[in-house]
């Protein structure tokens, strides 16, 4: 077995959109539970009666000891729950990012990226979207630095990039197709009719 090395994972939970409403009023009281490898989970604050939540909370997972196999198999796991006062909190949806995938990605990070939430009850139906920024650094690595002008993957509409084609309407499919093919369109010209002599 390979030697274990120490890693640090930094996570910022930015916001959630189109979160599935589990309460009788069609909203939820969402919070996010983040688990990283073998370290204890960390939790955001709860938001009240909403399907769109802004957290902007950062979490650091220090002292994550992993060998090469664990780096490739362990995940950064996000679970969005609906807080219930008298019952067990209900899972809205979950998603994960492989630590090895993130470590091999540009600058060892996912910056302002939308993640689609899924549940076991409805594995083919998105339960909402979560925007996060996260990075992993190991021995000798430097943390990525961003300015306010940097654009991340999440700066596009979350439904355009992550929703399956069959869940988009015709106009949204067309926009997604043009964006994927890097096709830029011009506005249609205005045609006016004039009488000539």
FENMO-V67201 format. One record per residue. PSI is psi in degrees with one decimal (none if undefined). NEAR is the number of other C-alpha atoms within 12 Angstrom. Layout:
<<PSI/NEAR> <PSI/NEAR>>
This chain:
<<142.0/8> <161.5/11> <141.9/12> <141.0/17> <157.0/20> <132.8/22> <159.5/34> <135.6/33> <126.8/42> <131.6/34> <134.3/40> <119.2/32> <112.4/38> <-60.0/31> <167.3/37> <143.2/43> <153.6/32> <33.7/30> <133.9/42> <129.0/38> <120.9/29> <-12.9/26> <165.8/25> <-26.4/12> <3.2/13> <7.9/16> <-178.4/25> <170.3/35> <76.1/34> <147.7/41> <160.7/41> <131.2/46> <125.8/34> <127.7/38> <135.0/32> <109.0/39> <-129.0/33> <3.9/21> <157.5/22> <146.0/18> <155.0/19> <153.6/26> <140.0/26> <173.6/31> <161.2/26> <142.1/25> <152.1/25> <136.4/22> <70.0/23> <158.3/27> <-3.7/31> <115.7/26> <140.6/34> <126.0/26> <-51.5/26> <50.6/22> <138.2/26> <146.8/23> <141.8/30> <129.3/28> <101.3/28> <157.5/22> <32.3/22> <105.0/30> <119.7/26> <144.9/30> <-179.3/21> <-39.4/20> <-44.9/18> <-38.6/25> <-37.9/34> <-19.0/19> <-22.8/21> <155.3/26> <158.8/28> <116.2/44> <128.4/33> <128.6/39> <125.0/38> <124.5/47> <153.8/39> <116.9/36> <131.6/29> <130.9/21> <-36.5/10> <-13.0/7> <175.4/9> <140.3/10> <140.5/22> <135.8/26> <120.8/33> <-51.1/42> <166.5/39> <161.4/36> <167.5/32> <159.5/30> <127.3/38> <132.8/30> <-38.1/37> <-39.5/29> <-46.3/24> <-39.3/30> <-31.8/30> <-12.2/19> <164.4/19> <127.0/16> <17.9/21> <38.1/28> <162.2/36> <115.3/34> <120.8/32> <58.6/30> <144.1/31> <132.7/35> <136.7/42> <133.9/38> <136.0/37> <158.9/28> <159.4/24> <-33.4/15> <-34.0/14> <73.3/16> <-18.6/15> <0.9/16> <121.5/23> <138.1/29> <8.7/35> <-174.4/40> <146.2/41> <124.7/48> <127.1/42> <158.0/41> <135.7/37> <150.1/45> <161.5/40> <133.9/42> <143.0/34> <-168.2/30> <126.7/16> <-6.5/11> <152.7/17> <145.6/16> <141.5/22> <149.6/21> <138.5/15> <153.0/14> <172.1/9> <-19.8/8> <-8.0/8> <139.2/13> <131.5/15> <178.3/23> <-27.5/21> <-3.1/28> <4.9/21> <161.6/17> <126.9/24> <-33.9/30> <-28.1/29> <-39.4/28> <-23.7/26> <-16.1/28> <138.0/27> <148.8/19> <-38.6/18> <-16.6/13> <-4.7/17> <150.5/18> <175.6/15> <-44.0/12> <-42.6/13> <-39.1/22> <-43.2/21> <-45.7/18> <-42.5/22> <-43.4/27> <-47.4/20> <-40.0/15> <-44.7/17> <-36.0/13> <1.0/11> <42.9/10> <123.9/12> <133.4/13> <150.6/13> <153.5/7> <149.9/6> <140.4/6> <150.2/7> <127.4/7> <123.3/6> <147.1/6> <131.2/6> <143.0/6> <128.5/5> <147.8/4> <none/3>>
